[in-house]
């Protein structure tokens, strides 16, 4: 009778370890596509070069236009960073709630 119990115990240990390994598998990653609105907004406008500028007032206007475009891009990047911070905080809260349950 002892010879029958030993293989049964080994089989139960193997089944239990396989069950633990199956539960330890990590879930598949979630892939989020990036939004390239800043790249499309800047590429739609033609870029003026220094060769196009003939006088100092024109150069000043060109620099002001470039500065305005840069400020617009920086504002979009700031908004995107704030949204990423919010998403990170939400993910941390989800982790906390998942660990409690």
Beta strands, then each sheet from edge to edge (+ up, - down):
end
